[in-house]
Amino acid sequence: KILDASFSVGDSWSMEVPCRIGGDPMRMTVTIQSDSETVSVPAGDFSNCLKTKLVTSEEPEDCEESRCGAREFIYAPGVGLVRSSLVRRDGSIGVAQLTSYTICDGKEDYFPLALGNKWTYEWADKNGVFPTTDVYEVIEAKNDQYNISHYYHALKPGTVVKIDQGK
């Protein structure tokens, strides 16, 4: 399990994550902020969601990652990640919203993993400009190990999608 009911609001943990480009690892801290969020995204309305915040607090000088900054994740029980927002250190903002999903196993985990589970997200900046679509699908499950396929495509520049900045 990636996230489960054993976590409580206020719980926090840190980890070191290697930079994809090389160099020293980034230090990240995750904090559980809420377990009662309500969120509306194109895929539907979700309640009793878990809200986490991930902060890169010790970014190495040689790290050129675009993922450095603060991220907020909202997970719906039995569905998984429904909304993600990122404020990068340079001030740029990105938002991803769940647009469709298929859950083949009815578990109530915050990140349910089962063969055939699939999630599709739309990404955009705060103005909805230059969105991309990300698709994740569990394609193999063996002995509590999962292989997840990921692909994405971008819409042509200047395309605008509506991003709901509310809960």
Solvent accessible surface area in square Angstrom, and as a share of the most:
residue,aa,sasa,rsa
1,K,175,0.74
2,I,97,0.49
3,L,9,0.04
4,D,36,0.19
5,A,96,0.75
6,S,91,0.59
7,F,63,0.26
8,S,63,0.41
9,V,80,0.46
10,G,53,0.51
11,D,56,0.29
12,S,65,0.42
13,W,80,0.28
14,S,49,0.32
15,M,69,0.31
16,E,109,0.49
17,V,32,0.18
18,P,99,0.62
19,C,9,0.05
20,R,173,0.63
21,I,110,0.56
22,G,35,0.34
23,G,54,0.52
24,D,87,0.45
25,P,57,0.36
26,M,0,0.00
27,R,84,0.31
28,M,12,0.05
29,T,39,0.23
30,V,12,0.07
31,T,45,0.26
32,I,2,0.01
33,Q,76,0.34
34,S,17,0.11
35,D,75,0.39
36,S,78,0.51
37,E,20,0.09
38,T,77,0.45
39,V,1,0.01
40,S,47,0.31
41,V,15,0.08
42,P,85,0.53
43,A,26,0.20
44,G,27,0.26
45,D,113,0.59
46,F,23,0.10
47,S,63,0.41
48,N,97,0.50
49,C,0,0.00
50,L,4,0.02
51,K,41,0.17
52,T,4,0.03
53,K,76,0.32
54,L,24,0.12
55,V,52,0.30
56,T,8,0.05
57,S,69,0.45
58,E,106,0.47
59,E,48,0.22
60,P,19,0.12
61,E,175,0.78
62,D,73,0.38
63,C,10,0.06
64,E,133,0.59
65,E,17,0.07
66,S,69,0.44
67,R,45,0.17
68,C,6,0.04
69,G,7,0.07
70,A,29,0.23
71,R,49,0.18
72,E,51,0.23
73,F,32,0.14
74,I,8,0.04
75,Y,24,0.09
76,A,1,0.01
77,P,40,0.25
78,G,12,0.12
79,V,14,0.08
80,G,0,0.00
81,L,30,0.15
82,V,0,0.00
83,R,17,0.06
84,S,3,0.02
85,S,23,0.15
86,L,2,0.01
87,V,75,0.43
88,R,71,0.26
89,R,158,0.58
90,D,118,0.61
91,G,48,0.46
92,S,45,0.29
93,I,52,0.27
94,G,6,0.06
95,V,1,0.01
96,A,2,0.02
97,Q,5,0.02
98,L,0,0.00
99,T,38,0.22
100,S,57,0.37
101,Y,84,0.32
102,T,70,0.41
103,I,43,0.22
104,C,84,0.50
105,D,47,0.24
106,G,71,0.68
107,K,94,0.40
108,E,123,0.55
109,D,26,0.13
110,Y,32,0.12
111,F,41,0.17
112,P,1,0.00
113,L,26,0.13
114,A,15,0.12
115,L,104,0.52
116,G,23,0.22
117,N,0,0.00
118,K,68,0.29
119,W,4,0.01
120,T,23,0.13
121,Y,11,0.04
122,E,49,0.22
123,W,60,0.21
124,A,6,0.05
125,D,51,0.26
126,K,120,0.51
127,N,98,0.50
128,G,0,0.00
129,V,57,0.33
130,F,96,0.40
131,P,0,0.00
132,T,28,0.16
133,T,18,0.10
134,D,14,0.07
135,V,9,0.05
136,Y,76,0.29
137,E,56,0.25
138,V,1,0.01
139,I,98,0.50
140,E,58,0.26
141,A,44,0.34
142,K,130,0.55
143,N,148,0.76
144,D,126,0.65
145,Q,135,0.60
146,Y,71,0.27
147,N,75,0.39
148,I,71,0.36
149,S,37,0.24
150,H,87,0.39
151,Y,116,0.44
152,Y,141,0.54
153,H,94,0.42
154,A,54,0.42
155,L,58,0.29
156,K,158,0.67
157,P,109,0.69
158,G,57,0.55
159,T,41,0.24
160,V,100,0.57
161,V,28,0.16
162,K,180,0.76
163,I,21,0.10
164,D,60,0.31
165,Q,107,0.48
166,G,41,0.39
167,K,148,0.63
